[in-house]
Amino acid sequence: MTLVCGSDEAGRGPTVGSMFIVGSMFNEEDISKLKELGVKDSKLLTHKKRKELAKEIEKLAVEIKVIQVKPNEIDEAVSDDNGFNLNWLEAKKHAEIINQLKPHKMIIDCPSPNIKAYTNYLRKLLDPELLNTLQLIIEHKAEKHMPVAAASIIAKCKREEEVLEIEKIVGQSIGSGYSSNPVCQKFLKENFDKYPEFIRKSWSTFKVLDEQKKQKSLKEF
């Protein structure tokens, strides 16, 4: 029995909310069933279809691991003076998935433009006992592989669930959570400093709003 795991993320770029990294592992013989179900890159599916497929994927999978990377952890990573960044943070989480699930084949959608450097960094984080048996495939746009597409669907659903939870807490819509979204822009202007647990302070959107508030305070003073 060959275990194949795919990994992908959702929520890498928004100002509001977490990033979710998911590993979805299947028996190799069951992977063709994912295609029959209509599994594809989550960005090509409607919200309703993603939710439907997520249930089927969970039934078919041997195991699924979901890692929620909250805003404070992202801020710490990208603010590190040692040159650590979001790509390396993702690599750490992918390594965590591999070390726990122990697949025979691992397929990762690479976030870095430098696949070789990313692969070398990731391999250093893996359990040495796995390196002799693990087939590691790291590619750009890896959602063409069904296990990665499945992971992208689960990750996107988790991200959407979190957005709804945040909206319940703050009592208003946050849109997509991306600063390019008009609804999110309105939310951030009104609340950027009220909900620190949900907002990425290392993002330029927060920094600009924070600086504007400081300048306004100085003028009023």
Secondary structure, DSSP 8 states (H G I E B T S, - for coil): --EEEEEEEE-SS-SBS-EEEEEEEEEGGGHHHHHHHT---GGGS-HHHHHHHHHHHHHH-SEEEEEEE-HHHHHHHHT-TTS--HHHHHHHHHHHHHHHH--SEEEEE--SS-HHHHHHHHHHTS-HHHHTT-EEEEETTGGGSHHHHHHHHHHHHHHHHHHHHHHHHHTS--TTS-TTSHHHHHHHHHHTTT-TTTB-TTSHHHHHHHHHHHHHHHHH-
